[in-house]
């Protein structure tokens, strides 16, 4: 995922399960919060573009994260 115009606003990413088991639930959803303060208050004041994609293998460590980050930057820039 990449944001077209970088900023210092908080961004969040969460897994929400559909039962009291939370992340361990058999079903659920992924939730993104871009530029949101506590209480989900929006802080973005201008139009923004976000690109979200899926990669075919797991990202398991910092080195993997750096590789995919460079890959995404190369696609977008």
LINVEN-V753623 format. One line per field, one symbol per residue. psi: psi as a letter, one per 20 degrees, with the letter a starting at -180 (. if undefined). Layout:
psi=???
This chain:
psi=qqpgoqrjqpqqpqpprjriichjqhrbrpppoplprqjkppipirpqpppprqqirqoirgggggghghgghhhh.
